[in-house]
Amino acid sequence: PLSPGGRGSHEFANITQGLSLEKRNTLRQQILTMDRATLARVAERYLAPENRLSAIGIMASEEALKKANDEVDGLELEITTL
């Protein structure tokens, strides 16, 4: 549940993005009728490690970052000094 102000803010964001109630309901219906095979295919496409392109910013000492790299398996963080 949203407050009246929250509902108004939400609706304003939807309107500015061109998301009509009809479009939102169509998307909701497509999500609700998705089968397991489709969900698995989408997850493989967008969530597989080789398909994830993202960046994470960490403000820490070089020593702390090296320690974190020792703890992660195969996803080493890169050090960039700003």
PyMOL Python script that loads the backbone (N, CA, C, O; Angstrom):
from pymol import cmd

cmd.read_pdbstr("""\
ATOM      1  N   PRO A   1       0.833  -1.196   0.000  1.00  0.00           N
ATOM      2  CA  PRO A   1       0.000   0.000   0.000  1.00  0.00           C
ATOM      3  C   PRO A   1       0.875   1.257   0.000  1.00  0.00           C
ATOM      4  O   PRO A   1       1.896   1.318   0.685  1.00  0.00           O
ATOM      5  N   LEU A   2       0.471   2.225  -0.756  1.00  0.00           N
ATOM      6  CA  LEU A   2       1.182   3.496  -0.823  1.00  0.00           C
ATOM      7  C   LEU A   2       0.326   4.597  -0.217  1.00  0.00           C
ATOM      8  O   LEU A   2      -0.903   4.532  -0.253  1.00  0.00           O
ATOM      9  N   SER A   3       0.975   5.591   0.330  1.00  0.00           N
ATOM     10  CA  SER A   3       0.260   6.771   0.802  1.00  0.00           C
ATOM     11  C   SER A   3      -0.271   7.525  -0.411  1.00  0.00           C
ATOM     12  O   SER A   3       0.182   7.276  -1.528  1.00  0.00           O
ATOM     13  N   PRO A   4      -1.217   8.440  -0.221  1.00  0.00           N
ATOM     14  CA  PRO A   4      -1.702   9.211  -1.364  1.00  0.00           C
ATOM     15  C   PRO A   4      -0.569   9.951  -2.089  1.00  0.00           C
ATOM     16  O   PRO A   4      -0.559  10.016  -3.319  1.00  0.00           O
ATOM     17  N   GLY A   5       0.363  10.495  -1.347  1.00  0.00           N
ATOM     18  CA  GLY A   5       1.503  11.174  -1.964  1.00  0.00           C
ATOM     19  C   GLY A   5       2.384  10.200  -2.725  1.00  0.00           C
ATOM     20  O   GLY A   5       2.882  10.515  -3.806  1.00  0.00           O
ATOM     21  N   GLY A   6       2.575   9.015  -2.159  1.00  0.00           N
ATOM     22  CA  GLY A   6       3.373   7.985  -2.815  1.00  0.00           C
ATOM     23  C   GLY A   6       2.722   7.506  -4.098  1.00  0.00           C
ATOM     24  O   GLY A   6       3.400   7.279  -5.100  1.00  0.00           O
ATOM     25  N   ARG A   7       1.390   7.351  -4.068  1.00  0.00           N
ATOM     26  CA  ARG A   7       0.660   6.945  -5.283  1.00  0.00           C
ATOM     27  C   ARG A   7       0.795   8.007  -6.368  1.00  0.00           C
ATOM     28  O   ARG A   7       1.007   7.687  -7.538  1.00  0.00           O
ATOM     29  N   GLY A   8       0.672   9.279  -5.969  1.00  0.00           N
ATOM     30  CA  GLY A   8       0.802  10.365  -6.932  1.00  0.00           C
ATOM     31  C   GLY A   8       2.191  10.410  -7.531  1.00  0.00           C
ATOM     32  O   GLY A   8       2.346  10.602  -8.737  1.00  0.00           O
ATOM     33  N   SER A   9       3.199  10.236  -6.700  1.00  0.00           N
ATOM     34  CA  SER A   9       4.583  10.233  -7.165  1.00  0.00           C
ATOM     35  C   SER A   9       4.831   9.070  -8.119  1.00  0.00           C
ATOM     36  O   SER A   9       5.480   9.226  -9.153  1.00  0.00           O
ATOM     37  N   HIS A  10       4.312   7.918  -7.760  1.00  0.00           N
ATOM     38  CA  HIS A  10       4.441   6.718  -8.583  1.00  0.00           C
ATOM     39  C   HIS A  10       3.778   6.920  -9.944  1.00  0.00           C
ATOM     40  O   HIS A  10       4.350   6.590 -10.982  1.00  0.00           O
ATOM     41  N   GLU A  11       2.568   7.466  -9.923  1.00  0.00           N
ATOM     42  CA  GLU A  11       1.828   7.682 -11.168  1.00  0.00           C
ATOM     43  C   GLU A  11       2.526   8.725 -12.036  1.00  0.00           C
ATOM     44  O   GLU A  11       2.568   8.584 -13.258  1.00  0.00           O
ATOM     45  N   PHE A  12       3.073   9.768 -11.418  1.00  0.00           N
ATOM     46  CA  PHE A  12       3.811  10.787 -12.170  1.00  0.00           C
ATOM     47  C   PHE A  12       5.003  10.154 -12.874  1.00  0.00           C
ATOM     48  O   PHE A  12       5.244  10.425 -14.050  1.00  0.00           O
ATOM     49  N   ALA A  13       5.751   9.312 -12.163  1.00  0.00           N
ATOM     50  CA  ALA A  13       6.905   8.631 -12.770  1.00  0.00           C
ATOM     51  C   ALA A  13       6.458   7.746 -13.928  1.00  0.00           C
ATOM     52  O   ALA A  13       7.118   7.709 -14.968  1.00  0.00           O
ATOM     53  N   ASN A  14       5.358   7.039 -13.762  1.00  0.00           N
ATOM     54  CA  ASN A  14       4.843   6.190 -14.843  1.00  0.00           C
ATOM     55  C   ASN A  14       4.478   7.018 -16.071  1.00  0.00           C
ATOM     56  O   ASN A  14       4.803   6.641 -17.197  1.00  0.00           O
ATOM     57  N   ILE A  15       3.810   8.134 -15.856  1.00  0.00           N
ATOM     58  CA  ILE A  15       3.388   8.986 -16.971  1.00  0.00           C
ATOM     59  C   ILE A  15       4.604   9.558 -17.693  1.00  0.00           C
ATOM     60  O   ILE A  15       4.644   9.551 -18.924  1.00  0.00           O
ATOM     61  N   THR A  16       5.586  10.048 -16.962  1.00  0.00           N
ATOM     62  CA  THR A  16       6.768  10.641 -17.597  1.00  0.00           C
ATOM     63  C   THR A  16       7.580   9.600 -18.362  1.00  0.00           C
ATOM     64  O   THR A  16       8.315   9.953 -19.284  1.00  0.00           O
ATOM     65  N   GLN A  17       7.459   8.333 -17.998  1.00  0.00           N
ATOM     66  CA  GLN A  17       8.166   7.262 -18.704  1.00  0.00           C
ATOM     67  C   GLN A  17       7.305   6.642 -19.801  1.00  0.00           C
ATOM     68  O   GLN A  17       7.741   5.713 -20.482  1.00  0.00           O
ATOM     69  N   GLY A  18       6.101   7.143 -19.974  1.00  0.00           N
ATOM     70  CA  GLY A  18       5.215   6.622 -21.013  1.00  0.00           C
ATOM     71  C   GLY A  18       4.613   5.270 -20.665  1.00  0.00           C
ATOM     72  O   GLY A  18       4.250   4.508 -21.561  1.00  0.00           O
ATOM     73  N   LEU A  19       4.500   4.964 -19.388  1.00  0.00           N
ATOM     74  CA  LEU A  19       3.951   3.671 -18.957  1.00  0.00           C
ATOM     75  C   LEU A  19       2.489   3.839 -18.564  1.00  0.00           C
ATOM     76  O   LEU A  19       2.170   4.158 -17.418  1.00  0.00           O
ATOM     77  N   SER A  20       1.617   3.620 -19.526  1.00  0.00           N
ATOM     78  CA  SER A  20       0.186   3.722 -19.256  1.00  0.00           C
ATOM     79  C   SER A  20      -0.261   2.534 -18.403  1.00  0.00           C
ATOM     80  O   SER A  20       0.456   1.543 -18.267  1.00  0.00           O
ATOM     81  N   LEU A  21      -1.447   2.656 -17.838  1.00  0.00           N
ATOM     82  CA  LEU A  21      -1.999   1.555 -17.047  1.00  0.00           C
ATOM     83  C   LEU A  21      -2.122   0.309 -17.911  1.00  0.00           C
ATOM     84  O   LEU A  21      -1.871  -0.800 -17.439  1.00  0.00           O
ATOM     85  N   GLU A  22      -2.506   0.480 -19.168  1.00  0.00           N
ATOM     86  CA  GLU A  22      -2.634  -0.661 -20.078  1.00  0.00           C
ATOM     87  C   GLU A  22      -1.287  -1.359 -20.280  1.00  0.00           C
ATOM     88  O   GLU A  22      -1.220  -2.587 -20.240  1.00  0.00           O
ATOM     89  N   LYS A  23      -0.224  -0.598 -20.495  1.00  0.00           N
ATOM     90  CA  LYS A  23       1.106  -1.191 -20.680  1.00  0.00           C
ATOM     91  C   LYS A  23       1.566  -1.908 -19.416  1.00  0.00           C
ATOM     92  O   LYS A  23       2.123  -3.004 -19.481  1.00  0.00           O
ATOM     93  N   ARG A  24       1.328  -1.282 -18.268  1.00  0.00           N
ATOM     94  CA  ARG A  24       1.741  -1.911 -17.008  1.00  0.00           C
ATOM     95  C   ARG A  24       0.975  -3.207 -16.768  1.00  0.00           C
ATOM     96  O   ARG A  24       1.554  -4.196 -16.318  1.00  0.00           O
ATOM     97  N   ASN A  25      -0.318  -3.209 -17.063  1.00  0.00           N
ATOM     98  CA  ASN A  25      -1.122  -4.424 -16.881  1.00  0.00           C
ATOM     99  C   ASN A  25      -0.703  -5.520 -17.853  1.00  0.00           C
ATOM    100  O   ASN A  25      -0.694  -6.697 -17.493  1.00  0.00           O
ATOM    101  N   THR A  26      -0.356  -5.143 -19.086  1.00  0.00           N
ATOM    102  CA  THR A  26       0.118  -6.127 -20.064  1.00  0.00           C
ATOM    103  C   THR A  26       1.415  -6.766 -19.575  1.00  0.00           C
ATOM    104  O   THR A  26       1.561  -7.987 -19.629  1.00  0.00           O
ATOM    105  N   LEU A  27       2.351  -5.957 -19.101  1.00  0.00           N
ATOM    106  CA  LEU A  27       3.610  -6.485 -18.565  1.00  0.00           C
ATOM    107  C   LEU A  27       3.349  -7.398 -17.367  1.00  0.00           C
ATOM    108  O   LEU A  27       3.936  -8.474 -17.261  1.00  0.00           O
ATOM    109  N   ARG A  28       2.471  -6.965 -16.472  1.00  0.00           N
ATOM    110  CA  ARG A  28       2.135  -7.767 -15.286  1.00  0.00           C
ATOM    111  C   ARG A  28       1.569  -9.126 -15.703  1.00  0.00           C
ATOM    112  O   ARG A  28       1.925 -10.154 -15.128  1.00  0.00           O
ATOM    113  N   GLN A  29       0.692  -9.123 -16.697  1.00  0.00           N
ATOM    114  CA  GLN A  29       0.088 -10.374 -17.169  1.00  0.00           C
ATOM    115  C   GLN A  29       1.135 -11.286 -17.802  1.00  0.00           C
ATOM    116  O   GLN A  29       1.110 -12.499 -17.596  1.00  0.00           O
ATOM    117  N   GLN A  30       2.059 -10.700 -18.577  1.00  0.00           N
ATOM    118  CA  GLN A  30       3.127 -11.502 -19.194  1.00  0.00           C
ATOM    119  C   GLN A  30       4.013 -12.132 -18.130  1.00  0.00           C
ATOM    120  O   GLN A  30       4.427 -13.283 -18.267  1.00  0.00           O
ATOM    121  N   ILE A  31       4.300 -11.394 -17.083  1.00  0.00           N
ATOM    122  CA  ILE A  31       5.131 -11.929 -15.994  1.00  0.00           C
ATOM    123  C   ILE A  31       4.400 -13.067 -15.282  1.00  0.00           C
ATOM    124  O   ILE A  31       4.991 -14.106 -14.989  1.00  0.00           O
ATOM    125  N   LEU A  32       3.113 -12.863 -15.008  1.00  0.00           N
ATOM    126  CA  LEU A  32       2.350 -13.874 -14.273  1.00  0.00           C
ATOM    127  C   LEU A  32       2.124 -15.156 -15.068  1.00  0.00           C
ATOM    128  O   LEU A  32       1.942 -16.218 -14.473  1.00  0.00           O
ATOM    129  N   THR A  33       2.130 -15.083 -16.395  1.00  0.00           N
ATOM    130  CA  THR A  33       1.900 -16.276 -17.204  1.00  0.00           C
ATOM    131  C   THR A  33       3.196 -16.916 -17.698  1.00  0.00           C
ATOM    132  O   THR A  33       3.157 -17.867 -18.478  1.00  0.00           O
ATOM    133  N   MET A  34       4.334 -16.406 -17.254  1.00  0.00           N
ATOM    134  CA  MET A  34       5.622 -16.954 -17.689  1.00  0.00           C
ATOM    135  C   MET A  34       5.795 -18.375 -17.168  1.00  0.00           C
ATOM    136  O   MET A  34       5.488 -18.658 -16.010  1.00  0.00           O
ATOM    137  N   ASP A  35       6.285 -19.267 -18.021  1.00  0.00           N
ATOM    138  CA  ASP A  35       6.516 -20.637 -17.584  1.00  0.00           C
ATOM    139  C   ASP A  35       7.975 -20.812 -17.126  1.00  0.00           C
ATOM    140  O   ASP A  35       8.813 -19.927 -17.295  1.00  0.00           O
ATOM    141  N   ARG A  36       8.233 -21.960 -16.554  1.00  0.00           N
ATOM    142  CA  ARG A  36       9.547 -22.246 -15.982  1.00  0.00           C
ATOM    143  C   ARG A  36      10.660 -22.191 -17.026  1.00  0.00           C
ATOM    144  O   ARG A  36      11.741 -21.674 -16.745  1.00  0.00           O
ATOM    145  N   ALA A  37      10.413 -22.715 -18.222  1.00  0.00           N
ATOM    146  CA  ALA A  37      11.433 -22.734 -19.278  1.00  0.00           C
ATOM    147  C   ALA A  37      11.799 -21.323 -19.710  1.00  0.00           C
ATOM    148  O   ALA A  37      12.972 -21.024 -19.935  1.00  0.00           O
ATOM    149  N   THR A  38      10.807 -20.460 -19.826  1.00  0.00           N
ATOM    150  CA  THR A  38      11.073 -19.071 -20.211  1.00  0.00           C
ATOM    151  C   THR A  38      11.870 -18.368 -19.122  1.00  0.00           C
ATOM    152  O   THR A  38      12.819 -17.643 -19.419  1.00  0.00           O
ATOM    153  N   LEU A  39      11.501 -18.572 -17.892  1.00  0.00           N
ATOM    154  CA  LEU A  39      12.225 -17.960 -16.775  1.00  0.00           C
ATOM    155  C   LEU A  39      13.675 -18.433 -16.745  1.00  0.00           C
ATOM    156  O   LEU A  39      14.582 -17.632 -16.519  1.00  0.00           O
ATOM    157  N   ALA A  40      13.899 -19.712 -16.968  1.00  0.00           N
ATOM    158  CA  ALA A  40      15.264 -20.254 -16.989  1.00  0.00           C
ATOM    159  C   ALA A  40      16.066 -19.654 -18.138  1.00  0.00           C
ATOM    160  O   ALA A  40      17.241 -19.330 -17.969  1.00  0.00           O
ATOM    161  N   ARG A  41      15.438 -19.501 -19.312  1.00  0.00           N
ATOM    162  CA  ARG A  41      16.128 -18.927 -20.468  1.00  0.00           C
ATOM    163  C   ARG A  41      16.513 -17.467 -20.200  1.00  0.00           C
ATOM    164  O   ARG A  41      17.626 -17.049 -20.522  1.00  0.00           O
ATOM    165  N   VAL A  42      15.611 -16.706 -19.620  1.00  0.00           N
ATOM    166  CA  VAL A  42      15.883 -15.302 -19.312  1.00  0.00           C
ATOM    167  C   VAL A  42      16.981 -15.196 -18.257  1.00  0.00           C
ATOM    168  O   VAL A  42      17.873 -14.356 -18.371  1.00  0.00           O
ATOM    169  N   ALA A  43      16.919 -16.037 -17.240  1.00  0.00           N
ATOM    170  CA  ALA A  43      17.946 -16.016 -16.196  1.00  0.00           C
ATOM    171  C   ALA A  43      19.311 -16.349 -16.776  1.00  0.00           C
ATOM    172  O   ALA A  43      20.304 -15.711 -16.428  1.00  0.00           O
ATOM    173  N   GLU A  44      19.370 -17.330 -17.647  1.00  0.00           N
ATOM    174  CA  GLU A  44      20.646 -17.704 -18.267  1.00  0.00           C
ATOM    175  C   GLU A  44      21.196 -16.551 -19.100  1.00  0.00           C
ATOM    176  O   GLU A  44      22.395 -16.270 -19.093  1.00  0.00           O
ATOM    177  N   ARG A  45      20.294 -15.896 -19.814  1.00  0.00           N
ATOM    178  CA  ARG A  45      20.735 -14.809 -20.695  1.00  0.00           C
ATOM    179  C   ARG A  45      21.254 -13.604 -19.909  1.00  0.00           C
ATOM    180  O   ARG A  45      22.299 -13.049 -20.247  1.00  0.00           O
ATOM    181  N   TYR A  46      20.540 -13.203 -18.874  1.00  0.00           N
ATOM    182  CA  TYR A  46      20.872 -11.961 -18.193  1.00  0.00           C
ATOM    183  C   TYR A  46      21.632 -12.126 -16.882  1.00  0.00           C
ATOM    184  O   TYR A  46      22.265 -11.175 -16.423  1.00  0.00           O
ATOM    185  N   LEU A  47      21.586 -13.297 -16.274  1.00  0.00           N
ATOM    186  CA  LEU A  47      22.208 -13.473 -14.968  1.00  0.00           C
ATOM    187  C   LEU A  47      23.440 -14.365 -14.979  1.00  0.00           C
ATOM    188  O   LEU A  47      24.118 -14.480 -13.958  1.00  0.00           O
ATOM    189  N   ALA A  48      23.746 -14.999 -16.106  1.00  0.00           N
ATOM    190  CA  ALA A  48      24.938 -15.838 -16.184  1.00  0.00           C
ATOM    191  C   ALA A  48      26.169 -14.953 -15.982  1.00  0.00           C
ATOM    192  O   ALA A  48      26.213 -13.835 -16.494  1.00  0.00           O
ATOM    193  N   PRO A  49      27.169 -15.439 -15.242  1.00  0.00           N
ATOM    194  CA  PRO A  49      28.344 -14.609 -14.932  1.00  0.00           C
ATOM    195  C   PRO A  49      29.009 -13.992 -16.160  1.00  0.00           C
ATOM    196  O   PRO A  49      29.471 -12.853 -16.100  1.00  0.00           O
ATOM    197  N   GLU A  50      29.065 -14.722 -17.267  1.00  0.00           N
ATOM    198  CA  GLU A  50      29.733 -14.175 -18.451  1.00  0.00           C
ATOM    199  C   GLU A  50      28.909 -13.084 -19.128  1.00  0.00           C
ATOM    200  O   GLU A  50      29.431 -12.362 -19.977  1.00  0.00           O
ATOM    201  N   ASN A  51      27.636 -12.951 -18.769  1.00  0.00           N
ATOM    202  CA  ASN A  51      26.779 -11.935 -19.363  1.00  0.00           C
ATOM    203  C   ASN A  51      26.562 -10.720 -18.472  1.00  0.00           C
ATOM    204  O   ASN A  51      25.927  -9.751 -18.887  1.00  0.00           O
ATOM    205  N   ARG A  52      27.081 -10.766 -17.262  1.00  0.00           N
ATOM    206  CA  ARG A  52      26.867  -9.660 -16.338  1.00  0.00           C
ATOM    207  C   ARG A  52      27.936  -8.599 -16.556  1.00  0.00           C
ATOM    208  O   ARG A  52      29.131  -8.858 -16.412  1.00  0.00           O
ATOM    209  N   LEU A  53      27.493  -7.430 -16.899  1.00  0.00           N
ATOM    210  CA  LEU A  53      28.389  -6.293 -17.031  1.00  0.00           C
ATOM    211  C   LEU A  53      27.980  -5.284 -15.968  1.00  0.00           C
ATOM    212  O   LEU A  53      26.925  -4.657 -16.069  1.00  0.00           O
ATOM    213  N   SER A  54      28.801  -5.135 -14.971  1.00  0.00           N
ATOM    214  CA  SER A  54      28.457  -4.195 -13.919  1.00  0.00           C
ATOM    215  C   SER A  54      29.727  -3.630 -13.305  1.00  0.00           C
ATOM    216  O   SER A  54      30.822  -4.162 -13.484  1.00  0.00           O
ATOM    217  N   ALA A  55      29.553  -2.572 -12.601  1.00  0.00           N
ATOM    218  CA  ALA A  55      30.669  -1.946 -11.915  1.00  0.00           C
ATOM    219  C   ALA A  55      30.265  -1.695 -10.469  1.00  0.00           C
ATOM    220  O   ALA A  55      29.114  -1.376 -10.174  1.00  0.00           O
ATOM    221  N   ILE A  56      31.215  -1.842  -9.596  1.00  0.00           N
ATOM    222  CA  ILE A  56      30.996  -1.596  -8.184  1.00  0.00           C
ATOM    223  C   ILE A  56      32.086  -0.647  -7.726  1.00  0.00           C
ATOM    224  O   ILE A  56      33.269  -0.879  -7.978  1.00  0.00           O
ATOM    225  N   GLY A  57      31.696   0.404  -7.065  1.00  0.00           N
ATOM    226  CA  GLY A  57      32.673   1.336  -6.524  1.00  0.00           C
ATOM    227  C   GLY A  57      32.871   1.084  -5.040  1.00  0.00           C
ATOM    228  O   GLY A  57      31.903   1.008  -4.283  1.00  0.00           O
ATOM    229  N   ILE A  58      34.113   0.955  -4.629  1.00  0.00           N
ATOM    230  CA  ILE A  58      34.424   0.713  -3.226  1.00  0.00           C
ATOM    231  C   ILE A  58      35.481   1.712  -2.803  1.00  0.00           C
ATOM    232  O   ILE A  58      36.505   1.871  -3.467  1.00  0.00           O
ATOM    233  N   MET A  59      35.226   2.372  -1.709  1.00  0.00           N
ATOM    234  CA  MET A  59      36.241   3.272  -1.169  1.00  0.00           C
ATOM    235  C   MET A  59      36.889   2.535   0.000  1.00  0.00           C
ATOM    236  O   MET A  59      36.284   2.375   1.060  1.00  0.00           O
ATOM    237  N   ALA A  60      38.105   2.098  -0.205  1.00  0.00           N
ATOM    238  CA  ALA A  60      38.800   1.336   0.826  1.00  0.00           C
ATOM    239  C   ALA A  60      40.298   1.432   0.569  1.00  0.00           C
ATOM    240  O   ALA A  60      40.744   1.904  -0.477  1.00  0.00           O
ATOM    241  N   SER A  61      41.037   0.982   1.528  1.00  0.00           N
ATOM    242  CA  SER A  61      42.480   0.956   1.340  1.00  0.00           C
ATOM    243  C   SER A  61      42.849  -0.162   0.373  1.00  0.00           C
ATOM    244  O   SER A  61      42.088  -1.113   0.193  1.00  0.00           O
ATOM    245  N   GLU A  62      43.993  -0.045  -0.235  1.00  0.00           N
ATOM    246  CA  GLU A  62      44.467  -1.082  -1.149  1.00  0.00           C
ATOM    247  C   GLU A  62      44.608  -2.409  -0.410  1.00  0.00           C
ATOM    248  O   GLU A  62      44.339  -3.469  -0.973  1.00  0.00           O
ATOM    249  N   GLU A  63      45.022  -2.349   0.828  1.00  0.00           N
ATOM    250  CA  GLU A  63      45.179  -3.558   1.639  1.00  0.00           C
ATOM    251  C   GLU A  63      43.826  -4.253   1.849  1.00  0.00           C
ATOM    252  O   GLU A  63      43.733  -5.476   1.749  1.00  0.00           O
ATOM    253  N   ALA A  64      42.785  -3.473   2.139  1.00  0.00           N
ATOM    254  CA  ALA A  64      41.455  -4.057   2.345  1.00  0.00           C
ATOM    255  C   ALA A  64      40.930  -4.685   1.050  1.00  0.00           C
ATOM    256  O   ALA A  64      40.291  -5.736   1.085  1.00  0.00           O
ATOM    257  N   LEU A  65      41.197  -4.048  -0.079  1.00  0.00           N
ATOM    258  CA  LEU A  65      40.748  -4.592  -1.358  1.00  0.00           C
ATOM    259  C   LEU A  65      41.472  -5.888  -1.687  1.00  0.00           C
ATOM    260  O   LEU A  65      40.857  -6.840  -2.169  1.00  0.00           O
ATOM    261  N   LYS A  66      42.766  -5.930  -1.432  1.00  0.00           N
ATOM    262  CA  LYS A  66      43.528  -7.166  -1.669  1.00  0.00           C
ATOM    263  C   LYS A  66      43.002  -8.291  -0.785  1.00  0.00           C
ATOM    264  O   LYS A  66      42.911  -9.437  -1.226  1.00  0.00           O
ATOM    265  N   LYS A  67      42.657  -7.973   0.455  1.00  0.00           N
ATOM    266  CA  LYS A  67      42.104  -8.980   1.358  1.00  0.00           C
ATOM    267  C   LYS A  67      40.761  -9.496   0.815  1.00  0.00           C
ATOM    268  O   LYS A  67      40.493 -10.697   0.852  1.00  0.00           O
ATOM    269  N   ALA A  68      39.919  -8.575   0.310  1.00  0.00           N
ATOM    270  CA  ALA A  68      38.631  -8.979  -0.259  1.00  0.00           C
ATOM    271  C   ALA A  68      38.845  -9.855  -1.484  1.00  0.00           C
ATOM    272  O   ALA A  68      38.106 -10.820  -1.679  1.00  0.00           O
ATOM    273  N   ASN A  69      39.831  -9.546  -2.314  1.00  0.00           N
ATOM    274  CA  ASN A  69      40.120 -10.361  -3.496  1.00  0.00           C
ATOM    275  C   ASN A  69      40.525 -11.776  -3.102  1.00  0.00           C
ATOM    276  O   ASN A  69      40.216 -12.728  -3.818  1.00  0.00           O
ATOM    277  N   ASP A  70      41.205 -11.922  -1.986  1.00  0.00           N
ATOM    278  CA  ASP A  70      41.602 -13.251  -1.519  1.00  0.00           C
ATOM    279  C   ASP A  70      40.385 -14.081  -1.106  1.00  0.00           C
ATOM    280  O   ASP A  70      40.436 -15.311  -1.119  1.00  0.00           O
ATOM    281  N   GLU A  71      39.283 -13.400  -0.737  1.00  0.00           N
ATOM    282  CA  GLU A  71      38.099 -14.092  -0.236  1.00  0.00           C
ATOM    283  C   GLU A  71      37.082 -14.439  -1.325  1.00  0.00           C
ATOM    284  O   GLU A  71      36.233 -15.305  -1.113  1.00  0.00           O
ATOM    285  N   VAL A  72      37.151 -13.782  -2.483  1.00  0.00           N
ATOM    286  CA  VAL A  72      36.194 -14.087  -3.560  1.00  0.00           C
ATOM    287  C   VAL A  72      36.800 -15.112  -4.496  1.00  0.00           C
ATOM    288  O   VAL A  72      38.011 -15.158  -4.710  1.00  0.00           O
ATOM    289  N   ASP A  73      35.927 -15.925  -5.040  1.00  0.00           N
ATOM    290  CA  ASP A  73      36.381 -17.009  -5.898  1.00  0.00           C
ATOM    291  C   ASP A  73      36.169 -16.644  -7.358  1.00  0.00           C
ATOM    292  O   ASP A  73      35.040 -16.698  -7.845  1.00  0.00           O
ATOM    293  N   GLY A  74      37.222 -16.277  -8.062  1.00  0.00           N
ATOM    294  CA  GLY A  74      37.159 -16.056  -9.495  1.00  0.00           C
ATOM    295  C   GLY A  74      36.658 -14.703  -9.943  1.00  0.00           C
ATOM    296  O   GLY A  74      36.669 -14.421 -11.142  1.00  0.00           O
ATOM    297  N   LEU A  75      36.224 -13.860  -9.038  1.00  0.00           N
ATOM    298  CA  LEU A  75      35.731 -12.537  -9.414  1.00  0.00           C
ATOM    299  C   LEU A  75      36.608 -11.473  -8.759  1.00  0.00           C
ATOM    300  O   LEU A  75      36.163 -10.751  -7.866  1.00  0.00           O
ATOM    301  N   GLU A  76      37.817 -11.389  -9.198  1.00  0.00           N
ATOM    302  CA  GLU A  76      38.769 -10.469  -8.581  1.00  0.00           C
ATOM    303  C   GLU A  76      38.408  -9.025  -8.895  1.00  0.00           C
ATOM    304  O   GLU A  76      38.075  -8.679 -10.028  1.00  0.00           O
ATOM    305  N   LEU A  77      38.482  -8.193  -7.867  1.00  0.00           N
ATOM    306  CA  LEU A  77      38.196  -6.780  -8.024  1.00  0.00           C
ATOM    307  C   LEU A  77      39.439  -6.057  -8.530  1.00  0.00           C
ATOM    308  O   LEU A  77      40.559  -6.402  -8.156  1.00  0.00           O
ATOM    309  N   GLU A  78      39.239  -5.065  -9.374  1.00  0.00           N
ATOM    310  CA  GLU A  78      40.334  -4.307  -9.953  1.00  0.00           C
ATOM    311  C   GLU A  78      40.551  -3.022  -9.155  1.00  0.00           C
ATOM    312  O   GLU A  78      39.596  -2.351  -8.764  1.00  0.00           O
ATOM    313  N   ILE A  79      41.808  -2.697  -8.922  1.00  0.00           N
ATOM    314  CA  ILE A  79      42.137  -1.495  -8.166  1.00  0.00           C
ATOM    315  C   ILE A  79      42.361  -0.334  -9.136  1.00  0.00           C
ATOM    316  O   ILE A  79      43.197  -0.416 -10.036  1.00  0.00           O
ATOM    317  N   THR A  80      41.609   0.740  -8.940  1.00  0.00           N
ATOM    318  CA  THR A  80      41.786   1.963  -9.708  1.00  0.00           C
ATOM    319  C   THR A  80      41.927   3.099  -8.721  1.00  0.00           C
ATOM    320  O   THR A  80      41.014   3.367  -7.941  1.00  0.00           O
ATOM    321  N   THR A  81      43.051   3.760  -8.749  1.00  0.00           N
ATOM    322  CA  THR A  81      43.279   4.868  -7.830  1.00  0.00           C
ATOM    323  C   THR A  81      42.774   6.157  -8.463  1.00  0.00           C
ATOM    324  O   THR A  81      43.112   6.479  -9.602  1.00  0.00           O
ATOM    325  N   LEU A  82      41.964   6.887  -7.713  1.00  0.00           N
ATOM    326  CA  LEU A  82      41.432   8.149  -8.219  1.00  0.00           C
ATOM    327  C   LEU A  82      42.146   9.323  -7.579  1.00  0.00           C
ATOM    328  O   LEU A  82      41.834  10.475  -7.882  1.00  0.00           O
TER     329      LEU A  82
END
""", "prot")
cmd.dss("prot")
cmd.show_as("cartoon", "prot")
cmd.util.cbc("prot")
cmd.orient("prot")
